[in-house]
Amino acid sequence: MASTNSLTLELESQVCAPHMFRATVMDWHTLAPKLAPHIFDSAHLVEGDGSIGSVRHYNCATAMPFKVIKTKVEFLDVDKCECKYTIECDGIETSTWNIKIKPKANGGSVAKVECTSKGVEGKDMTLKTKDFSIDMFKDSTTDMFKTVEAYLIANPDAYN
């Protein structure tokens, strides 16, 4: 029987919410291969303009248990820094991500990331293969956010 796994992360950042949202959500397909080449070989927008219904295609590096990941934007509110998207990839039947990035009083932000995924029976790679545990999944998500944060701190004019 295929498993269903959920995770929720809260990630604090020194970077303001709109900049983190634009970098981690709106333009991740551009930044991912540059900032995380160990995870993504390449990525591009294949359908739409980044708004609801848009599809992004990511070619994964050998560190990932998937070769290709496709994401589809299901909900997007740029002003509130909120989105929901679904992921398609080998071994996962369904995967839904909700991201909300809220401002903090100090000028930084806090991102709440919620993910629910269900594996494909017999090919279940959802968050629990021996090479890709749920802890590794949390760590990689946290590392990607922190990498974007470091990039934005080093490049303060990016995503203004």
Rosetta silent file (secondary structure, phi, psi, omega in degrees, C-alpha in Angstrom):
SEQUENCE: MASTNSLTLELESQVCAPHMFRATVMDWHTLAPKLAPHIFDSAHLVEGDGSIGSVRHYNCATAMPFKVIKTKVEFLDVDKCECKYTIECDGIETSTWNIKIKPKANGGSVAKVECTSKGVEGKDMTLKTKDFSIDMFKDSTTDMFKTVEAYLIANPDAYN
SCORE:     score description
SCORE:     0.000 S_00000001
   1 L     0.000  134.581  179.789    0.000    0.000    0.000 S_00000001
   2 L   -72.266  145.902 -177.375    1.315    3.449   -0.934 S_00000001
   3 L   -95.148  154.462  171.727    1.985    5.826    1.922 S_00000001
   4 E  -115.530  130.274 -178.445    0.741    9.345    2.494 S_00000001
   5 E  -127.687  146.606  177.070    3.108   11.710    4.236 S_00000001
   6 E  -131.286  150.700  173.366    2.712   15.278    5.425 S_00000001
   7 E  -146.791  150.081  174.771    5.128   17.829    6.670 S_00000001
   8 E  -133.642  130.493  178.015    4.907   21.381    7.918 S_00000001
   9 E  -126.054  144.560  168.674    7.885   23.677    8.240 S_00000001
  10 E  -119.830  121.511 -173.901    8.201   27.220    9.520 S_00000001
  11 E  -121.958  117.490  179.356   11.291   28.929    8.203 S_00000001
  12 E   -87.465  147.362 -179.006   12.400   32.336    9.423 S_00000001
  13 E  -139.908  151.882  172.883   14.336   34.690    7.192 S_00000001
  14 L   -79.651  -12.929 -175.415   16.057   38.062    7.466 S_00000001
  15 L   -90.222  142.116 -178.601   14.663   38.874    4.000 S_00000001
  16 L   -64.250  154.013 -174.638   11.296   40.584    3.594 S_00000001
  17 H   -55.956  -48.976 -178.110    8.315   38.475    2.533 S_00000001
  18 H   -59.260  -39.149 -179.949    7.813   39.862   -1.016 S_00000001
  19 H   -68.920  -43.940  177.598   11.463   39.261   -1.974 S_00000001
  20 H   -61.846  -41.625 -178.709   11.509   35.730   -0.537 S_00000001
  21 H   -64.033  -47.456 -179.845    8.214   34.936   -2.271 S_00000001
  22 H   -60.170  -40.747 -177.446    9.352   36.200   -5.668 S_00000001
  23 H   -75.543  -44.873 -174.111   12.606   34.241   -5.441 S_00000001
  24 H   -83.629  -22.320 -177.164   11.336   30.984   -3.898 S_00000001
  25 H  -114.853  -59.478 -172.194    8.006   30.777   -5.707 S_00000001
  26 H   -69.572  -34.732 -174.580    7.706   33.055   -8.708 S_00000001
  27 L  -122.875   18.979 -177.206   11.242   32.655  -10.075 S_00000001
  28 H   -60.690  -33.519  179.654   12.466   29.404   -8.526 S_00000001
  29 H   -62.597  -25.364  176.371   12.679   27.770  -11.959 S_00000001
  30 H   -84.563  -42.657 -176.424   15.357   30.352  -12.848 S_00000001
  31 H   -77.748  -33.457 -173.027   17.214   30.288   -9.538 S_00000001
  32 H   -51.732  -52.213 -179.290   17.095   26.548   -8.779 S_00000001
  33 H   -65.218  -27.146  179.619   19.777   25.401  -11.261 S_00000001
  34 H   -78.980  -43.335 -174.104   22.038   28.297  -10.224 S_00000001
  35 H   -92.284  -21.946 -178.904   21.627   28.009   -6.464 S_00000001
  36 L  -135.138   59.093 -178.035   21.054   24.248   -6.137 S_00000001
  37 L   -65.834  -19.443  176.492   22.902   22.560   -9.032 S_00000001
  38 L   -73.376  -15.144  179.578   23.345   19.445   -6.876 S_00000001
  39 L  -109.465  -41.251 -176.169   19.533   19.086   -6.958 S_00000001
  40 E  -123.087  124.594  174.936   18.468   20.640  -10.283 S_00000001
  41 E   -76.456  -43.235 -179.087   20.299   20.393  -13.606 S_00000001
  42 E  -159.590  164.872  178.621   17.894   22.733  -15.386 S_00000001
  43 E  -159.942  151.146  177.029   14.394   24.158  -15.161 S_00000001
  44 E  -161.018  159.714  175.959   12.023   26.177  -17.277 S_00000001
  45 E   -81.277  124.059 -178.286    8.472   27.408  -17.586 S_00000001
  46 E  -106.037  -17.653 -178.884    6.644   25.165  -20.077 S_00000001
  47 E  -152.684  133.567  176.451    3.152   26.585  -19.879 S_00000001
  48 L    86.537 -170.975 -176.100    1.734   29.935  -18.801 S_00000001
  49 L  -119.733   16.363 -178.131    3.352   33.055  -17.433 S_00000001
  50 L   101.875  -10.604 -179.800    3.845   32.028  -13.803 S_00000001
  51 L   -85.699 -171.745 -179.239    0.232   32.670  -12.818 S_00000001
  52 L   -54.210  133.270 -178.885   -2.464   30.109  -11.938 S_00000001
  53 L    93.509  -12.110 -179.505   -2.297   27.130  -14.295 S_00000001
  54 L   -68.127  146.854 -179.180    1.374   27.638  -15.156 S_00000001
  55 E  -122.942  132.649  175.887    3.586   24.556  -15.371 S_00000001
  56 E  -116.196  144.291 -178.274    7.301   24.402  -14.628 S_00000001
  57 E  -117.559  126.003  179.333    9.603   21.526  -15.611 S_00000001
  58 E  -119.002  125.552  171.586   12.669   20.665  -13.502 S_00000001
  59 E   -92.395  122.932 -172.782   15.368   18.217  -14.614 S_00000001
  60 E   -91.494  149.165  175.238   16.862   16.737  -11.460 S_00000001
  61 L   -78.044  172.113 -176.082   20.465   15.975  -10.675 S_00000001
  62 L   -65.581  -16.319  178.152   21.556   12.521   -9.581 S_00000001
  63 L   -68.263  -18.582 -177.551   21.138   13.480   -5.894 S_00000001
  64 L   -94.288  149.369  177.105   17.370   13.300   -6.340 S_00000001
  65 L   -80.306   -0.603  179.116   15.350   10.078   -6.511 S_00000001
  66 L  -117.469  151.684  176.240   13.391   11.587   -9.431 S_00000001
  67 L   -90.955  -36.368 -176.349   14.605   12.480  -12.912 S_00000001
  68 E  -136.884  140.700  172.536   11.934   15.064  -13.655 S_00000001
  69 E  -126.692  132.359  173.184    9.600   17.148  -11.520 S_00000001
  70 E  -116.707  133.384  177.105    6.695   19.124  -12.947 S_00000001
  71 E  -116.878  145.407  176.794    4.913   21.718  -10.851 S_00000001
  72 E  -128.479  128.923  179.017    1.559   23.340  -11.566 S_00000001
  73 E   -76.512  119.570 -179.909    0.365   26.522   -9.887 S_00000001
  74 E   -99.934  -31.465  179.701   -3.110   25.891   -8.452 S_00000001
  75 E  -147.499  142.222 -179.962   -3.504   29.085   -6.397 S_00000001
  76 E  -152.202  126.189  171.697   -1.503   32.293   -6.329 S_00000001
  77 E  -132.971   94.654 -175.606   -1.866   35.550   -4.414 S_00000001
  78 L   -63.598  -38.930 -178.797    1.294   37.554   -4.987 S_00000001
  79 L   -63.174  -35.435  179.126    0.143   40.432   -2.755 S_00000001
  80 L   -94.134   -0.744 -179.335   -0.343   38.084    0.215 S_00000001
  81 L    56.761   50.754  179.673    2.733   35.978   -0.707 S_00000001
  82 E  -130.305  144.174  174.852    0.704   32.763   -0.821 S_00000001
  83 E  -154.370  161.461  172.912    0.586   29.913   -3.311 S_00000001
  84 E  -137.290  133.108  175.141   -0.474   26.327   -3.741 S_00000001
  85 E  -142.475  158.557  177.234    0.986   24.021   -6.333 S_00000001
  86 E  -110.298  154.060 -179.410    0.947   20.374   -7.223 S_00000001
  87 E  -121.851  139.078  170.951    3.900   18.238   -8.183 S_00000001
  88 E  -118.177  131.433  172.365    4.139   15.349  -10.611 S_00000001
  89 E  -164.998  165.529 -177.838    7.126   13.028  -10.582 S_00000001
  90 L   -60.008  129.860  176.987    8.007    9.362  -10.710 S_00000001
  91 L    92.042   -6.525  179.101    6.914    7.524   -7.595 S_00000001
  92 E  -121.190  123.418  177.742    4.463   10.165   -6.403 S_00000001
  93 E   -76.182  -50.171  177.447    0.757    9.912   -7.119 S_00000001
  94 E  -142.368  144.810  174.325   -0.127   13.305   -5.656 S_00000001
  95 E  -149.685  122.239 -178.852    1.844   16.034   -3.941 S_00000001
  96 E  -121.165  132.534 -179.463    0.390   19.360   -2.866 S_00000001
  97 E  -119.855  131.663  172.328    2.425   22.250   -1.502 S_00000001
  98 E  -117.587  127.411  179.336    1.074   25.319    0.276 S_00000001
  99 E  -127.048  128.425  175.801    3.485   28.178    0.887 S_00000001
 100 E  -131.439  124.370  178.590    2.676   31.334    2.840 S_00000001
 101 E  -116.129  117.276 -175.368    5.353   33.899    3.560 S_00000001
 102 E  -109.703  145.786  176.479    4.396   36.474    6.161 S_00000001
 103 E   -71.687  151.611  173.487    6.243   39.639    7.171 S_00000001
 104 L  -112.354  157.570 -177.430    7.825   39.944   10.593 S_00000001
 105 L   -58.971  -29.466 -177.469    8.054   43.155   12.597 S_00000001
 106 L   -81.880    3.654 -178.828   11.854   43.256   12.191 S_00000001
 107 L    96.193  -11.157  177.215   11.596   43.442    8.378 S_00000001
 108 L   -84.896 -156.749 -178.572   12.259   39.749    7.882 S_00000001
 109 E  -153.454  167.025  173.134    9.720   37.043    7.167 S_00000001
 110 E  -133.145  128.008  179.147    8.508   33.619    8.162 S_00000001
 111 E  -101.883  130.818  173.020    7.552   31.012    5.575 S_00000001
 112 E  -107.306  120.201 -178.194    5.048   28.308    6.411 S_00000001
 113 E  -116.665  122.039  177.137    5.446   25.350    4.076 S_00000001
 114 E  -120.892  132.044 -179.635    2.896   22.531    4.144 S_00000001
 115 E  -135.423  134.307  172.110    3.250   19.474    1.948 S_00000001
 116 E  -128.186  126.287 -178.174    1.113   16.369    1.597 S_00000001
 117 E  -133.326  145.057  176.034    2.267   13.619   -0.743 S_00000001
 118 E  -125.999  128.919 -179.486    1.019   10.156   -1.618 S_00000001
 119 E   -79.254  162.565  174.631    3.264    7.616   -3.270 S_00000001
 120 L   -85.002  128.088 -178.995    2.427    5.333   -6.166 S_00000001
 121 L   -57.324  131.293 -179.933    1.891    1.778   -4.974 S_00000001
 122 L    86.778  -18.743  178.293    4.864   -0.367   -5.901 S_00000001
 123 L  -130.455   26.943 -171.686    6.945    2.702   -6.790 S_00000001
 124 L   -65.124  105.556  177.239    6.478    4.560   -3.533 S_00000001
 125 L  -112.681    8.312 -172.701    9.296    7.074   -3.259 S_00000001
 126 L   -67.986  100.737  169.171    7.301    9.551   -1.220 S_00000001
 127 L    56.899   13.891 -177.148    9.503   10.954    1.495 S_00000001
 128 L  -149.846   19.825  173.888   10.656    7.597    2.795 S_00000001
 129 E   -71.100  166.087 -178.252   12.960    5.735    0.471 S_00000001
 130 L   -64.857  -27.605 -179.953   16.249    4.639    1.966 S_00000001
 131 L   -92.082   -9.844 -173.444   18.020    7.382   -0.013 S_00000001
 132 E  -145.243   76.398 -177.271   15.448   10.117    0.578 S_00000001
 133 L   -78.098  168.325  178.718   13.944   10.082    4.062 S_00000001
 134 H   -62.598  -34.289  177.130   11.445   12.598    5.431 S_00000001
 135 H   -65.824  -41.014  176.831   14.253   14.169    7.472 S_00000001
 136 H   -63.979  -37.174  178.865   16.341   14.606    4.335 S_00000001
 137 H   -63.349  -46.489  176.880   13.298   16.115    2.640 S_00000001
 138 H   -61.736  -44.639 -179.370   12.845   18.642    5.461 S_00000001
 139 H   -62.537  -42.046 -178.356   16.557   19.387    5.449 S_00000001
 140 H   -69.012  -36.599  176.670   16.654   19.924    1.694 S_00000001
 141 H   -65.038  -45.117  178.158   13.620   22.236    1.790 S_00000001
 142 H   -62.080  -44.707  179.494   15.193   24.214    4.633 S_00000001
 143 H   -60.461  -40.311  179.552   18.545   24.327    2.807 S_00000001
 144 H   -64.495  -42.553  177.824   16.877   25.660   -0.360 S_00000001
 145 H   -63.561  -43.537 -179.046   15.136   28.447    1.576 S_00000001
 146 H   -67.665  -33.144  176.632   18.355   29.341    3.383 S_00000001
 147 H   -66.404  -42.268  176.566   20.277   29.321    0.091 S_00000001
 148 H   -63.904  -43.449  178.290   17.758   31.742   -1.419 S_00000001
 149 H   -57.230  -48.010  179.881   17.981   33.897    1.703 S_00000001
 150 H   -60.911  -41.490  177.797   21.788   34.036    1.431 S_00000001
 151 H   -60.690  -45.633 -177.576   21.523   34.899   -2.281 S_00000001
 152 H   -69.427  -34.336  176.159   19.069   37.731   -1.576 S_00000001
 153 H   -66.923  -41.004  179.095   21.197   39.107    1.268 S_00000001
 154 H   -72.694  -21.808 -178.372   24.257   39.058   -1.019 S_00000001
 155 L  -127.847   72.673 -171.790   22.219   40.626   -3.851 S_00000001
 156 L   -63.104  -19.263  178.794   19.970   43.192   -2.115 S_00000001
 157 L   -87.909   -7.551  178.822   18.686   44.654   -5.395 S_00000001
 158 L   -70.002  135.309  175.202   17.429   41.287   -6.640 S_00000001
 159 L    63.725   30.571  174.117   13.654   40.950   -6.694 S_00000001
 160 L   -79.783    0.000    0.000   12.923   44.538   -5.644 S_00000001
